[in-house]
Amino acid sequence: MKRTDLKKHAAALLLVLCLLVTSALPALATSANITIHVTLYDSANDKALSGGKLTLYRVAEVKRQNGNLSYEYCGDFYGCGIALGDLTDSTLAAQLQEYLPQSAEGTTKTIDADGNVTFRGLELGLYLIVQTEASKGYEPINPFLVSLPMAEDGKWNYTVDASPKVGAY
């Protein structure tokens, strides 16, 4: 086999390997289509919760290592010392809210008449959602975390719908 043929085969093999590796990573999403949509609904009283405010804080950025996603604290949470560990741990969001500095930068939105708030144009990362003003007649919801992207049914989801539990006074 000629030396030029070997170079062509090696280049083709390298291209195939690159394609395989990149297909295992989440598809790149633009910030325009990275969204968190939150709905507050009282199913016991069949009523959407209007009014009140939700604040979104970016807690960590996404890191890719060996095809796996992990998170690294950023911004106001950098150096907080709280182990990320299990993101489904209900106490983690509360710990992060407790740590939250008074000067923390978040995006606050008012809950609309249908009980909805949408945060658009986000970066990939881990987000903390805190109800900074409760809806009239209701307790504030517990803080919760949202991961973007979120793995669902073997695919990466860049638009997350959340419906946290609500409770009346």
N, C-alpha and C positions, 0 to 999 in steps of 0.2 A: 504494500500500500504506500502511496506517495505521501510525503510530508504534508502537502497542502490538503490532501484528503483527510488526514488525521486532524488537522486544525479545524476543518469544516465540521467533522463529526464531534470534536470536543466542544466547539461553539454551539452546535445544535443541542448537545446533551446539557450544556450549561443553561441554555435558554429554557429547555423543558424543566429542569430542576427549579429555576427561578419561577416559572409559571406555577409549578406545584406548590412551592412554598408560599407564594403570594395568595393563591386561592384558599389556603388554609387560614389566612388572616381575615378579619372582618372587612367587608367592603368599605372603601373610603366613602364617607358621607360628608356632604358640605354642611356647614353650620345652618344653612337655610332650611334644611329638612330634619334637623335634630330638635325634637320637641318633647316637652312634658305637658300633658293635659291632665288637670285635676278636677274631679267632680265631687262636690259635697252634697250628699243626698240623704235625707232622713227616711229610710225605708219603713220605719215603724209608723210614721205619720204621713207617709207618701208625699213628701215635700222636699223641694230643692232648697238648700240653704243659700240665701243671698246675703250680701253685705259681709263685712269682715274682710280681712286681708291675709294673704299668704306671702311669705318671703322665701325666696330661693337663694341658697348659698352654694357655691362651688367648693367642695371639700377637698377633692383630689383629682388629679389628672390621670389619664390612662397611660400605662406603660406596657409595651409588648416585649415579652422575653420568650424566646424559643416557641413562638406561635401562641403563647398564652397571654391573657390580659391580666394585669395587676394594677393596683392603684398606689399613687404616691401623693401624700398630702401636699397642698399648694395654698398660696394666698394666706388668708387669716388663720388657716389650720396647720400651716407648716410648723413642725416642731411641737405639736400639741401633746405628743407622747401617748395618745390613745391608740391601742392596737386595732387595726382595721379588721383582721380576722374574718369572722363570719358576718357577712353583710346582712343576713336575715335575723341577726340577734336584735330583738326589739329594744334592748337597753343601749345599743350603740348610738342610735340617733339622739336619744336623751342625753347621753354623755357628751356628744358633740354640741348639742344645744347649750348644755351647761357651761362648756368651755368657751363658747362663742364670745369673742370680745365685744364690748359695747360699740366699738368703731368698725365692726365687721361690715364689709360691703356685700350687700345682697340686692336682689331685684324684688321689689314689692308690688303686688298687683291686688286690686280689689276683686272680690268674688262677685260675678255678675248675677242677674236676676234668675238665671237658670242653674246657679250653683257651680259655675265653671270658671276656671282660670287656666290660661294657656301661656306657657313660657316657650318662646320660639327663638331660633337662631343661636342655639347653645353649642358649646364645644363638647367633645367627648369628655366624660369624667363621671365622678360620683358627686351627687347633689343631695343637700339636706333641705327639706321643706318644713317650715315652721309657720304655724298660724300665729301671726303677730297681733291680730285683732279678731276676736271671736264673732261669729254671726249672732245676731240678737236672739236671746233665749237659749243659747247653746254654749256648752263648754268648748274651749279650743280643742282641736284635734291633737292627737299625739304627734310629735315630730316624726318624720320618716325619711328614709334614704331611697334614692332612685339612681340606678346605674345606667349610663349611656355609653356604649350600646348595652342592650339587655338581651341575653340569650333566651330565645323562645323556640321550642320545637326544632332545635338544630340550626336555627337561623339567627342573624343579628338584627335586632329591632332598634331603630333609631327614633321611633315615635312611641312614647310610653304613655298609657292611660292609667291613672291612679284614682281609686275611689276609697279613701280612708274611712274608717268607722267614725260616726258622729254620735254625740250624745246630748240630749236636752238637759237643762238644769233640773 
